[in-house]
Amino acid sequence: MLWTAMLCFMLYTAVDCDVESGIEGIDKADMGFFVINLTCNDADTSCMSCFSAHKYGRPYLYEFELSKYHNPRFHIAVTSGEQNWEVYFIQDDLSDSFRHCTVINATTEVELHQRLIVNACIDNDFLAVSVPAECGQPVLVYTVKTRRGNEKPRGQQVLYCIPKRQLGSNVEAM
């Protein structure tokens, strides 16, 4: 856990990120739905969330960052120590509708010796999900589905929010 916290600190010093360990149910989610609140810096130019989960018998660190400074972008990183990946989605105007997807197709997963396919999409279609009252400002929906070899697909859908208590006068509508 200490390694996870230090990694988040080293990668993102602009925003403090408290790593949540094991968001309830996300380890074994079969397209489950989760709501994760972001923490923003004082200038409201960068927001972030980190959490760890155990999947396929090993720990993973999930990092999500929203940057509104210069080139607005979303950054998603998954770190496992063996297979790490990062995806940047750049969006000129965060208030415009968007849907971005990527596919990671690894022919062999290093330690399990199986093919790994990851489908990841982000969008801001909040009509397709249930936005809870405590979500002051929905930021995006992240949908990921992974499949290793012939195993059953796993994944989750995550709604990232800026909570009501954090919304300040500096936060612009996205």
C-alpha positions in Angstrom: 0.0 0.0 0.0 2.9 2.4 0.8 4.3 1.8 -2.7 1.0 2.6 -4.3 0.7 5.9 -2.3 4.3 6.9 -3.2 3.7 6.2 -6.9 0.7 8.4 -7.0 2.6 11.2 -5.2 5.5 10.9 -7.6 3.4 10.9 -10.7 1.0 13.7 -9.8 2.3 16.4 -7.4 -0.3 18.9 -8.6 -3.2 17.1 -6.9 -3.2 15.2 -3.7 -4.6 11.7 -4.2 -5.5 9.4 -1.4 -5.4 5.9 -2.7 -8.6 4.0 -1.8 -7.9 0.3 -1.2 -10.4 -2.0 -2.7 -13.5 -0.1 -3.7 -16.3 -2.4 -2.6 -17.0 -5.0 -5.3 -14.7 -3.6 -8.0 -12.3 -6.6 -7.8 -14.8 -9.1 -9.1 -17.1 -6.7 -11.1 -18.8 -8.2 -14.1 -19.7 -4.8 -15.6 -20.7 -3.4 -12.2 -21.4 0.3 -11.8 -19.4 2.4 -9.4 -19.3 6.1 -8.5 -15.8 7.6 -7.7 -15.4 11.2 -6.4 -12.4 13.2 -7.6 -10.2 15.5 -5.5 -9.3 18.8 -7.1 -6.4 21.2 -6.5 -7.1 24.7 -5.1 -7.1 26.3 -8.5 -9.6 23.7 -9.8 -7.4 23.1 -12.9 -6.6 19.4 -12.1 -8.7 16.7 -10.4 -7.7 13.2 -9.6 -8.6 9.8 -8.1 -6.5 6.7 -7.4 -7.6 3.3 -6.1 -6.2 -0.1 -5.9 -7.9 -3.4 -6.8 -6.8 -7.1 -6.9 -7.7 -8.8 -10.2 -6.4 -12.0 -11.7 -4.5 -12.7 -8.5 -2.4 -9.4 -8.4 -2.8 -5.8 -7.4 -3.5 -3.0 -9.8 -3.3 0.7 -9.3 -5.9 2.7 -11.2 -5.3 6.4 -11.7 -7.5 9.0 -13.3 -6.7 12.6 -13.8 -8.6 15.5 -15.4 -6.5 18.4 -16.4 -8.2 21.7 -17.5 -4.9 23.6 -17.9 -3.7 24.5 -21.4 -4.7 21.3 -23.4 -7.8 19.9 -21.5 -7.3 16.1 -21.2 -8.2 13.0 -19.4 -5.4 10.6 -18.3 -6.1 7.0 -17.3 -3.2 4.8 -16.1 -3.3 1.2 -14.8 -0.1 -0.1 -13.1 0.4 -3.7 -12.1 4.2 -3.9 -12.2 4.3 -6.3 -15.2 1.8 -4.9 -17.7 1.3 -1.1 -17.3 -0.7 1.1 -19.7 -1.6 4.7 -20.0 -4.2 6.4 -22.2 -4.6 10.1 -22.8 -7.8 11.5 -24.2 -7.5 15.1 -25.3 -10.7 17.1 -25.6 -10.5 20.7 -26.8 -13.8 21.8 -25.2 -14.7 19.7 -22.1 -18.4 20.9 -22.4 -18.8 19.3 -25.9 -20.2 15.8 -26.2 -17.6 13.1 -26.7 -17.0 9.4 -26.8 -13.4 8.1 -27.1 -12.5 4.4 -27.2 -9.3 2.4 -27.4 -8.4 -1.3 -27.6 -5.3 -2.8 -26.2 -4.7 -6.2 -27.8 -1.7 -8.0 -26.3 -0.9 -11.3 -27.9 0.6 -12.7 -24.7 0.1 -11.6 -21.1 3.6 -11.8 -19.5 3.1 -14.0 -16.4 -0.1 -15.7 -17.3 0.9 -16.6 -20.9 -2.6 -15.7 -22.2 -3.9 -13.2 -24.7 -5.2 -10.0 -23.1 -7.8 -7.8 -24.8 -8.9 -4.5 -23.1 -11.7 -2.3 -24.4 -11.8 1.1 -22.7 -14.1 4.0 -23.5 -14.9 7.3 -21.9 -17.8 9.5 -22.6 -20.0 12.2 -21.1 -23.4 10.8 -21.9 -24.9 11.0 -18.4 -28.4 10.0 -19.6 -27.1 6.4 -20.0 -26.2 6.1 -16.3 -27.8 6.8 -13.0 -26.2 9.9 -11.5 -26.6 9.9 -7.7 -27.6 13.1 -5.9 -24.2 13.4 -4.1 -22.5 13.7 -7.5 -22.3 17.5 -7.7 -20.8 17.5 -11.2 -20.5 14.4 -13.4 -17.2 14.5 -15.3 -17.2 11.3 -17.4 -18.2 7.7 -17.6 -15.3 5.2 -18.0 -16.2 1.8 -19.3 -13.6 -1.0 -19.4 -13.9 -4.6 -20.3 -11.0 -7.1 -20.1 -10.7 -10.6 -21.3 -7.8 -13.0 -20.7 -7.6 -16.1 -22.9 -10.8 -18.0 -22.7 -11.8 -16.6 -19.3 -15.1 -14.8 -18.7 -14.9 -11.1 -19.6 -14.6 -8.7 -16.6 -15.0 -5.0 -16.3 -16.8 -2.1 -14.8 -18.4 1.2 -15.6 -17.2 4.1 -13.4 -18.9 7.5 -13.1 -16.3 10.1 -12.1 -17.7 13.0 -10.2 -16.7 16.2 -8.5 -18.7 16.0 -5.2 -21.0 18.8 -4.2 -19.0 19.7 -1.1 -16.0 20.4 -3.4 -17.7 22.5 -6.0 -16.4 26.0 -5.6 -16.7 29.2 -7.5 -13.7 28.3 -9.7 -15.2 25.1 -11.1 -16.4 25.5 -14.7 -19.1 23.4 -16.2 -17.6 20.6 -18.2 
